[in-house]
């Protein structure tokens, strides 16, 4: 399912994960159709969090747990370049 087909679907925010340094966040969004997506955000100094992908979500994942396992394993979320 492409993201345009998510438009207008209900979802709930299952939880939000924050990196250890607090500079990155990922909201885990569970849609009514059973798919889960991530809304990745980065902290901008002096402002607030800004969407990392210009409003696009990352996914789909089969469950909030799968989304969490994915994001915490990424170099971006850990703040490393490897």
Secondary structure, DSSP 8 states (H G I E B T S, - for coil): --GGGGTT--EEEEEEEE-TTSSEEEEEEEETTS-EEEEEEEE-TTS-EEETTTT--EEEESSHHHHHHHHHTSHHHHT---
